[in-house]
């Protein structure tokens, strides 16, 4: 998998400095995170995709600064990640999802123990994603380890980043593991978006499970939603709990009601 994902297609991006523009978006954390992808003419979509990728490159390059990674190696890995998240069988687990998570994490950086680790875990947590597989997180963590080892990151850093990725499998974090809590809250931030965006997310998840029959999908999805609703809290950090908990529970209940209608 690592060899397959590391092949570059020779695609070029504008790696110019866009951090000033991006930092101005930090507080626009959840409801507008996918505003680059609107229905419209093909040319406009291509331009918006390039803009998103430029912004994501800045996040990626900034996350690698503590580790003195060579820019050429960083660019090659970035292109491989873009390719992975642009797979045609992905509808939700895409670059837009990664961007939304990174912006949320940026807004919580004051609480983070290590922002770069968090950002790298975000980038790799869905690098391997197949809706019919059960070991996506483990394979994503292994892929991350391969790439980060090629960057000469210390083994301790790689172990911690792999741990963060694996936390996304069951969405559990220890009470003192603040970085895992931030990562999980960012991953679930879509649940607390406005109604139309949440519905778009729900449709995208259904598309990723197009191979499942309608009846089986409704039953499986209901179990997932109910498991979230049975939790004491969806969001583990106080800022996200305060802002999004009630909205997220409303959205989950609304989707359950829709599924019940058949």
TORKEKOL-653797 format. One record per residue: residue number from 1; residue in three letters; x, z, y of N, C-alpha, C in turn. Coordinates in steps of 0.001 Angstrom, whole numbers, plus 500000, padded with zeros to 6 digits. Example, Ala and Ser with C-alpha at 12.3 -4.5 7.8 and 13.67 -1.06 7.14 Angstrom:
<drenlums>
    k    r    n.xx    n.zz    n.yy   ca.xx   ca.zz   ca.yy    c.xx    c.zz    c.yy
    1  ALA  513190  507800  494310  512300  507800  495500  513200  507800  496700
    2  SER  512850  507080  497750  513670  507140  498940  512900  507870  500030
</drenlums>
This chain:
<drenlums>
    k    r    n.xx    n.zz    n.yy   ca.xx   ca.zz   ca.yy    c.xx    c.zz    c.yy
    1  UNK  500821  500000  498796  500000  500000  500000  500854  500000  501253
    2  UNK  501944  500823  501208  502796  500882  502387  503399  499528  502678
    3  UNK  503822  498805  501594  504428  497500  501812  503402  496521  502358
    4  UNK  502173  496597  501839  501137  495673  502283  500788  495911  503735
    5  UNK  500679  497201  504131  500258  497507  505479  501368  497282  506499
    6  UNK  502632  497224  506037  503728  497142  506983  504053  495724  507396
    7  UNK  503423  494731  506777  503722  493362  507147  503138  493052  508512
    8  UNK  503918  492527  509377  503468  492138  510715  503036  490691  510705
    9  UNK  501957  490398  511379  501474  489032  511484  502047  488334  512708
   10  UNK  502975  488956  513367  503585  488335  514523  502726  488379  515767
   11  UNK  501655  489168  515747  500753  489259  516877  501416  490009  518016
   12  UNK  501240  489540  519230  501885  490149  520378  500855  490836  521264
   13  UNK  501234  491974  521806  500389  492711  522728  501156  492967  524004
   14  UNK  500453  493261  525043  501078  493663  526289  501413  495135  526184
   15  UNK  502690  495453  526054  503106  496839  525908  503495  497428  527256
   16  UNK  502917  496913  528340  503226  497425  529674  502692  498825  529872
   17  UNK  503134  499486  530913  502762  500867  531154  501363  500934  531735
   18  UNK  500409  501510  530932  499028  501654  531383  498617  503112  531419
   19  UNK  499584  504039  531374  499237  505451  531248  498458  505965  532448
   20  UNK  498755  505459  533633  498012  505941  534794  496543  505627  534672
   21  UNK  496227  504416  534246  494839  504027  534053  494194  504829  532945
   22  UNK  494939  505019  531841  494388  505717  530695  494120  507177  531001
   23  UNK  495036  507818  531709  494847  509236  532009  493605  509470  532849
   24  UNK  493200  508468  533616  491994  508612  534410  490744  508643  533574
   25  UNK  490878  508271  532276  489717  508229  531397  489582  509487  530545
   26  UNK  490530  510408  530662  490596  511523  529713  489306  512305  529650
   27  UNK  488693  512594  530774  487506  513435  530759  486260  512700  530313
   28  UNK  486353  511362  530201  485226  510573  529709  485317  510541  528199
   29  UNK  485184  511710  527566  485687  511877  526212  484828  511254  525133
   30  UNK  483505  511365  525223  482723  511048  524047  481785  509873  524259
   31  UNK  480931  509962  525254  479843  509008  525319  480289  507608  525681
   32  UNK  481466  507445  526301  481890  506115  526716  483099  505613  525952
   33  UNK  483447  506256  524818  484701  505919  524153  484704  504538  523525
   34  UNK  483533  503929  523292  483536  502594  522715  483027  501561  523707
   35  UNK  483178  501850  525018  482603  500944  526008  483338  499627  526104
   36  UNK  484481  499506  525405  485219  498246  525429  484572  497195  524538
   37  UNK  483689  497639  523635  483100  496705  522691  481608  496529  522970
   38  UNK  481273  495605  523797  479886  495290  524102  479565  493925  523512
   39  UNK  478272  493703  523270  477860  492373  522875  478073  491451  524063
   40  UNK  478518  490262  523805  478771  489326  524894  479474  488106  524376
   41  UNK  480019  487338  525263  480692  486125  524875  481967  486449  524131
   42  UNK  482354  485527  523251  483533  485748  522410  484782  485977  523246
   43  UNK  484933  485239  524320  486119  485396  525156  486203  486801  525737
   44  UNK  485072  487322  526207  485056  488669  526770  485398  489700  525704
   45  UNK  484913  489490  524477  485202  490421  523388  486683  490442  523067
   46  UNK  487306  489260  523062  488734  489185  522787  489520  489920  523859
   47  UNK  489120  489725  525119  489807  490393  526222  489661  491903  526119
   48  UNK  488467  492371  525783  488236  493800  525685  489006  494396  524516
   49  UNK  489094  493667  523410  489866  494144  522260  491339  494281  522627
   50  UNK  491851  493305  523377  493247  493385  523801  493474  494577  524721
   51  UNK  492512  494836  525605  492621  495992  526496  492649  497292  525706
   52  UNK  491772  497406  524716  491746  498604  523874  493078  498776  523152
   53  UNK  493600  497688  522614  494854  497778  521886  496011  498155  522810
   54  UNK  495982  497671  524049  497006  498073  525019  496960  499574  525269
   55  UNK  495771  500104  525425  495620  501539  525677  496043  502347  524449
   56  UNK  495684  501842  523286  496078  502530  522068  497592  502504  521884
   57  UNK  498228  501409  522259  499688  501367  522186  500300  502481  523023
   58  UNK  499764  502729  524199  500304  503780  525056  500148  505149  524407
   59  UNK  499001  505386  523776  498826  506633  523028  499872  506730  521920
   60  UNK  500048  505661  521170  500969  505634  520039  502407  505879  520503
   61  UNK  502838  505147  521520  504206  505260  522000  504465  506644  522583
   62  UNK  503489  507185  523299  503642  508517  523871  503764  509574  522749
   63  UNK  503026  509416  521668  503065  510404  520585  504418  510424  519881
   64  UNK  505159  509336  519964  506447  509235  519281  507620  509691  520138
   65  UNK  507381  509984  521390  508485  510314  522295  509323  511520  521844
   66  UNK  508717  512570  521297  509557  513716  520876  510515  513403  519727
   67  UNK  510299  512254  519069  511060  511965  517859  512093  510856  518039
   68  UNK  512239  510331  519234  513260  509316  519535  513195  508133  518572
   69  UNK  511989  507620  518353  511797  506468  517474  512151  505191  518227
   70  UNK  512839  504277  517563  513172  503007  518191  511900  502207  518467
   71  UNK  511872  501559  519626  510652  500875  520038  510271  499747  519082
   72  UNK  511247  499016  518576  510943  497923  517655  510257  498445  516390
   73  UNK  510728  499556  515874  510110  500156  514683  508710  500653  515006
   74  UNK  508551  501229  516191  507236  501717  516605  506248  500565  516730
   75  UNK  506697  499439  517274  505822  498279  517434  505387  497718  516084
   76  UNK  506314  497657  515145  505985  497148  513812  504938  498034  513137
   77  UNK  505124  499332  513217  504160  500260  512610  502815  500178  513318
   78  UNK  502848  500040  514632  501605  499931  515399  500812  498700  514972
   79  UNK  501483  497569  514832  500808  496345  514415  500189  496499  513027
   80  UNK  500884  497201  512141  500348  497431  510804  499099  498304  510858
   81  UNK  499105  499316  511718  497927  500175  511868  496764  499413  512479
   82  UNK  497043  498607  513477  495987  497777  514082  495368  496879  513020
   83  UNK  496195  496286  512185  495701  495431  511118  494815  496223  510157
   84  UNK  495253  497428  509795  494476  498246  508862  493110  498601  509433
   85  UNK  493082  499030  510690  491821  499458  511298  490950  498282  511737
   86  UNK  491474  497075  511643  490701  495878  511998  490200  495140  510768
   87  UNK  490311  495751  509611  489845  495129  508378  488363  494766  508504
   88  UNK  487958  493591  508017  486565  493146  508201  485521  493996  507490
   89  UNK  485942  494842  506546  484972  495696  505864  484779  497029  506562
   90  UNK  485404  497182  507731  485224  498402  508523  484261  498124  509678
   91  UNK  483320  499035  509848  482353  498914  510943  482379  500145  511840
   92  UNK  482677  501295  511264  482825  502513  512064  484272  502997  512101
   93  UNK  484959  502990  510983  486327  503511  510898  487315  502470  511424
   94  UNK  487216  502226  512705  487932  501150  513378  488833  501704  514477
   95  UNK  489433  500808  515240  490252  501214  516382  489436  501979  517414
   96  UNK  488173  501646  517542  487319  502362  518488  487201  503836  518112
   97  UNK  487062  504109  516821  487005  505490  516337  488309  506219  516653
   98  UNK  489434  505564  516427  490728  506179  516723  490849  506454  518214
   99  UNK  490433  505515  519038  490510  505705  520489  489663  506889  520931
  100  UNK  488447  506972  520418  487569  508078  520792  488207  509411  520419
  101  UNK  488771  509492  519225  489407  510733  518788  490597  511088  519675
  102  UNK  491417  510103  519998  492599  510367  520816  492226  510856  522206
  103  UNK  491164  510319  522767  490725  510748  524087  490182  512174  524040
  104  UNK  489432  512496  522989  488940  513867  522819  490115  514831  522678
  105  UNK  491068  514476  521844  492236  515334  521639  493007  515527  522934
  106  UNK  493129  514451  523710  493804  514562  525009  493107  515582  525894
  107  UNK  491789  515613  525839  491039  516546  526679  491202  517995  526221
  108  UNK  491636  518188  524966  491820  519532  524410  493293  519907  524283
  109  UNK  494164  519137  524905  495598  519333  524693  496088  520711  525131
  110  UNK  495413  521338  526071  495846  522668  526513  495752  523691  525390
  111  UNK  494879  523445  524416  494715  524355  523287  495628  524005  522113
  112  UNK  496161  522793  522117  496902  522298  520959  498240  523004  520796
  113  UNK  498625  523175  519553  499951  523716  519259  501007  522628  519370
  114  UNK  500668  521417  518933  501601  520303  518997  500807  519007  519149
  115  UNK  500772  518472  520359  499950  517298  520650  500421  516071  519882
  116  UNK  501719  515861  519782  502221  514670  519091  501822  514661  517621
  117  UNK  501922  515809  516962  501492  515882  515563  500010  515526  515434
  118  UNK  499217  516070  516329  497786  515792  516304  497506  514310  516480
  119  UNK  498188  513690  517420  497967  512268  517672  498383  511425  516474
  120  UNK  499508  511767  515870  499963  511007  514707  499014  511203  513523
  121  UNK  498525  512412  513328  497556  512649  512257  496294  511830  512495
  122  UNK  495885  511732  513738  494713  510921  514076  494932  509467  513694
  123  UNK  496067  508940  514063  496366  507545  513776  496314  507238  512279
  124  UNK  496787  508164  511470  496915  507870  510040  495754  508368  509192
  125  UNK  494847  509173  509742  493894  509863  508875  492937  508917  508156
  126  UNK  492658  507747  508716  491827  506740  508055  492587  505438  507843
  127  UNK  493912  505511  507821  494706  504287  507659  494351  503574  506362
  128  UNK  494082  504347  505326  493578  503794  504066  492119  504218  503954
  129  UNK  491222  503263  503955  489796  503603  503884  489047  502536  503095
  130  UNK  488475  502966  501994  487593  502125  501188  486403  502991  500807
  131  UNK  485215  502548  501134  484031  503401  500947  483744  503699  499481
  132  UNK  484308  502921  498560  484082  503179  497142  485158  504082  496533
  133  UNK  486157  504438  497327  487272  505239  496814  487051  506722  497102
  134  UNK  487748  507567  496369  487629  509016  496542  488942  509668  496983
  135  UNK  489991  508872  497127  491291  509430  497491  491842  508808  498763
  136  UNK  490957  508468  499678  491400  507842  500923  492339  508736  501721
  137  UNK  492004  510005  501814  492820  510918  502613  494207  511111  501994
  138  UNK  494242  511258  500678  495532  511421  500016  496407  510176  500201
  139  UNK  495793  509020  500057  496554  507775  500219  496959  507574  501673
  140  UNK  496114  507984  502591  496467  507893  504012  497634  508813  504337
  141  UNK  497618  510016  503755  498715  510957  503979  500017  510419  503396
  142  UNK  499941  509781  502244  501139  509191  501639  501668  508038  502483
  143  UNK  500752  507233  502989  501147  506123  503860  501814  506657  505122
  144  UNK  501228  507692  505702  501823  508313  506891  503224  508813  506583
  145  UNK  503380  509471  505450  504694  510003  505091  505724  508889  504970
  146  UNK  505323  507756  504385  506252  506628  504254  506710  506135  505626
  147  UNK  505756  505951  506537  506100  505426  507857  506911  506451  508654
  148  UNK  506483  507690  508647  507167  508717  509430  508552  509003  508874
  149  UNK  508703  508883  507575  510035  509043  506982  510953  507914  507440
  150  UNK  510393  506708  507572  511202  505586  508057  511604  505781  509516
  151  UNK  510844  506611  510247  511182  506955  511629  512196  508104  511709
  152  UNK  512556  508643  510549  513492  509771  510471  512923  511060  511055
  153  UNK  511612  511236  510937  511036  512510  511330  511462  513593  510355
  154  UNK  511641  514823  510815  511986  515916  509901  510909  516116  508840
  155  UNK  511329  516499  507663  510376  516711  506570  509298  517726  506928
  156  UNK  509662  518747  507698  508681  519755  508093  507567  519132  508937
  157  UNK  507938  518234  509840  506931  517555  510663  506010  516710  509789
  158  UNK  506591  515972  508870  505797  515110  507998  504836  515936  507152
  159  UNK  505295  517087  506664  504440  517956  505861  503249  518458  506667
  160  UNK  503485  518842  507909  502400  519355  508749  501409  518246  509082
  161  UNK  501909  517064  509409  501029  515940  509728  500203  515549  508500
  162  UNK  500823  515547  507331  500090  515250  506096  499001  516291  505844
  163  UNK  499325  517557  506100  498333  518630  505954  497132  518384  506861
  164  UNK  497385  517997  508095  496287  517729  509030  495401  516599  508522
  165  UNK  496026  515545  508022  495254  514421  507484  494370  514882  506333
  166  UNK  494920  515692  505439  494163  516138  504277  493011  517067  504662
  167  UNK  493111  517723  505800  492005  518576  506271  490745  517774  506542
  168  UNK  490895  516471  506806  489721  515646  507112  488931  515281  505861
  169  UNK  489454  515592  504682  488738  515240  503446  487455  516047  503303
  170  UNK  487550  517371  503488  486371  518234  503354  485960  518872  504679
  171  UNK  486662  518531  505732  486368  519041  507071  486318  520562  507111
  172  UNK  487401  521139  506616  487581  522583  506691  488935  522883  507317
  173  UNK  488978  523935  508140  490231  524346  508779  490294  525864  508807
  174  UNK  491477  526396  508569  491664  527840  508648  491406  528327  510070
  175  UNK  491022  529581  510188  490647  530129  511482  491812  530116  512468
  176  UNK  493036  530174  511977  494200  530182  512869  494871  528814  513006
  177  UNK  494308  527821  512361  494892  526472  512403  494221  525681  513513
  178  UNK  494635  525926  514741  493964  525342  515895  494097  523823  515920
  179  UNK  495252  523292  515503  495407  521835  515530  494463  521159  514538
  180  UNK  494286  521752  513368  493324  521202  512414  491913  521272  512980
  181  UNK  491584  522356  513667  490263  522488  514281  490032  521403  515332
  182  UNK  491040  521147  516144  490916  520109  517170  490734  518745  516524
  183  UNK  491524  518460  515499  491422  517179  514813  490034  516974  514219
  184  UNK  489507  517993  513563  488193  517878  512940  487096  517734  513991
  185  UNK  487217  518455  515085  486226  518321  516157  486250  516918  516745
  186  UNK  487431  516364  516910  487535  514998  517421  486919  514010  516437
  187  UNK  487141  514242  515150  486609  513350  514121  485087  513361  514107
  188  UNK  484497  514508  514409  483031  514635  514400  482402  514443  515777
  189  UNK  483201  514134  516769  482667  514043  518131  481565  512999  518254
  190  UNK  481583  511986  517395  480534  510964  517419  479154  511575  517198
  191  UNK  479092  512690  516472  477790  513309  516193  477132  513837  517455
  192  UNK  477924  514137  518475  477379  514702  519701  477230  513712  520833
  193  UNK  477172  512431  520496  477003  511412  521532  475522  511199  521823
  194  UNK  475264  510361  522831  473864  510109  523193  473159  509324  522084
  195  UNK  471860  509314  522121  471049  508834  521001  471397  507413  520571
  196  UNK  471520  506500  521522  471776  505099  521160  473140  504931  520507
  197  UNK  474138  505641  521010  475455  505526  520412  475469  506141  519019
  198  UNK  474751  507244  518842  474668  507848  517515  473993  506887  516536
  199  UNK  472944  506231  516968  472252  505279  516098  473168  504113  515726
  200  UNK  473985  503682  516678  474954  502624  516400  475948  503088  515339
  201  UNK  476393  504336  515461  477295  504922  514461  476635  504951  513088
  202  UNK  475376  505403  513022  474674  505499  511744  474529  504120  511099
  203  UNK  474244  503111  511901  474138  501747  511360  475486  501263  510836
  204  UNK  476553  501610  511546  477888  501183  511126  478277  501819  509795
  205  UNK  477927  503086  509615  478204  503749  508338  477426  503059  507222
  206  UNK  476171  502707  507487  475382  502013  506458  476024  500690  506087
  207  UNK  476567  499983  507061  477231  498707  506781  478453  498904  505892
  208  UNK  479167  499998  506083  480335  500253  505249  479946  500594  503816
  209  UNK  478704  500981  503631  478195  501274  502290  477153  500243  501870
  210  UNK  477371  499004  502275  476406  497944  501968  476254  497724  500465
  211  UNK  477251  498120  499700  477219  497949  498243  476296  498951  497557
  212  UNK  475808  499958  498309  474923  500982  497750  473473  500569  497987
  213  UNK  472618  500749  496992  471201  500412  497152  470568  501276  498245
  214  UNK  469479  500806  498801  468841  501522  499898  468397  502921  499472
  215  UNK  467793  503021  498306  467315  504325  497838  468484  505284  497608
  216  UNK  469515  504805  496947  470673  505658  496668  471368  506063  497963
  217  UNK  471427  505144  498925  472076  505477  500188  471296  506553  500930
  218  UNK  469985  506414  500983  469167  507410  501684  469377  508796  501090
  219  UNK  469392  508885  499757  469565  510187  499114  470962  510751  499377
  220  UNK  471970  509918  499277  473333  510377  499511  473571  510768  500953
  221  UNK  473054  509963  501856  473220  510248  503282  472486  511538  503653
  222  UNK  471315  511750  503105  470569  512983  503367  471373  514203  502931
  223  UNK  472037  514118  501794  472846  515246  501323  473996  515533  502290
  224  UNK  474612  514476  502792  475712  514649  503744  475211  515312  505025
  225  UNK  474125  514797  505573  473589  515350  506822  473157  516800  506651
  226  UNK  472506  517090  505533  472050  518462  505291  473230  519416  505122
  227  UNK  474304  518925  504509  475476  519787  504341  476073  520156  505701
  228  UNK  476041  519223  506634  476519  519531  507982  475589  520533  508673
  229  UNK  474294  520316  508551  473333  521188  509213  473366  522610  508654
  230  UNK  473783  522770  507415  473848  524099  506807  475082  524886  507246
  231  UNK  475984  524231  507929  477166  524939  508413  476796  525864  509568
  232  UNK  477535  526949  509687  477304  527860  510803  477548  527152  512128
  233  UNK  478567  526297  512159  478846  525510  513346  479546  524228  512928
  234  UNK  479208  523152  513624  479829  521859  513364  481190  521763  514044
  235  UNK  481263  522291  515261  482474  522184  516064  483182  523531  516110
  236  UNK  484469  523499  515857  485237  524723  515665  485895  525230  516940
  237  UNK  486180  524353  517875  486765  524782  519146  485637  525116  520114
  238  UNK  485880  526082  520967  484814  526517  521872  484358  525427  522839
  239  UNK  485271  524641  523449  484800  523599  524368  483878  522582  523695
  240  UNK  484223  522174  522489  483394  521184  521800  482096  521801  521307
  241  UNK  482161  523039  520854  480942  523724  520417  479957  523846  521583
  242  UNK  480459  524260  522728  479600  524440  523896  478973  523126  524341
  243  UNK  479763  522053  524336  479301  520781  524863  478432  519997  523893
  244  UNK  478771  520038  522599  478194  519050  521688  477379  519606  520529
  245  UNK  477465  520890  520243  476819  521425  519043  475317  521141  519016
  246  UNK  474629  521478  520077  473167  521302  520099  472788  519827  520009
  247  UNK  473514  518983  520732  473235  517542  520705  473457  516989  519303
  248  UNK  474561  517395  518674  474870  516898  517336  473797  517301  516332
  249  UNK  473350  518544  516396  472319  518991  515454  471010  518230  515676
  250  UNK  470701  517944  516919  469505  517139  517217  469646  515744  516608
  251  UNK  470808  515127  516757  471026  513786  516211  470934  513774  514691
  252  UNK  471507  514771  514054  471458  514846  512590  470026  515014  512095
  253  UNK  469280  515874  512768  467876  516074  512395  467071  514790  512580
  254  UNK  467344  514084  513673  466621  512841  513943  466924  511792  512873
  255  UNK  468181  511709  512449  468510  510735  511401  467854  511144  510077
  256  UNK  467833  512435  509784  467151  512878  508568  465680  512483  508567
  257  UNK  465034  512649  509704  463626  512274  509815  463446  510768  509617
  258  UNK  464377  509990  510153  464301  508536  509995  464499  508135  508547
  259  UNK  465431  508800  507866  465664  508488  506465  464444  508844  505607
  260  UNK  463754  509897  505972  462583  510336  505216  461443  509314  505307
  261  UNK  461434  508551  506388  460390  507541  506559  460606  506340  505659
  262  UNK  461861  506195  505177  462164  505095  504280  462394  503774  504979
</drenlums>
